Structure formats: C-alpha cells, structure tokens
C-alpha cells in the first residue's frame, strides 16, 4: 500500500464507492428482466424463445454485476486493511494502470491471465 499517498487512497475509495453505487443502481433496474417468462402469454413460439433468451442474458449480466459488486466490497476492505493493490494470488503489486482502469481488480495481470487460461 505504500505505493499510494493518503490523497490517492481517498480518491480510490471515492471511486470505488461511486462504482458500487452505479452497480447497485443497475441491479435495481434489471430486477424485472430476470423474472421467469410467463408460458401462458399468448405469444408465438419464436417470440417466447426470444423472451427466454433475453431472460437468460439478463440473468448472466446480473450475475456479472453481482460478482463485480463483491469485488468492489473486497477492494474497499483491502483499503481498510492496508492490502489494496496487492494481488490476492501471488501477493505482488497490481499495476497502477490496471487499478486505474478497474479499481476492484483482485489479481495482477499475470495471475489473471493464468486463471483465464486454466478456466
């Protein structure tokens, strides 16, 4: 954490809080999109299939938002504990440019790429 000044840490904190608020707002807006498709609606088979596909995409998007919200929470806790900016895997520093683009990033680029190739 010594790579950041107190002013920078406060700026990061405010940025994470803003991201958290945006994600919560998006989650609130997508609640209706993930409801099950009513099979009793008098629509055609293709329209129903389209509706089910849209529902599936909305559920996937919502899940990704929930994951990102969790990551923001973990990043805020890391700020409090003094571990912000350290990779959760290798414990090395996360590139500040990466954190600038996605401040909740839990992994350095090397570990992130390794996880993506494994999974």
HELIX and SHEET records of a PDB file:
HELIX    1   1 UNK A    6  UNK A   29  1                                  24    
HELIX    2   2 UNK A   32  UNK A   34  5                                   3    
HELIX    3   3 UNK A   45  UNK A   81  1                                  37    
HELIX    4   4 UNK A   96  UNK A  101  1                                   6    
HELIX    5   5 UNK A  109  UNK A  118  1                                  10    
END                                                                             
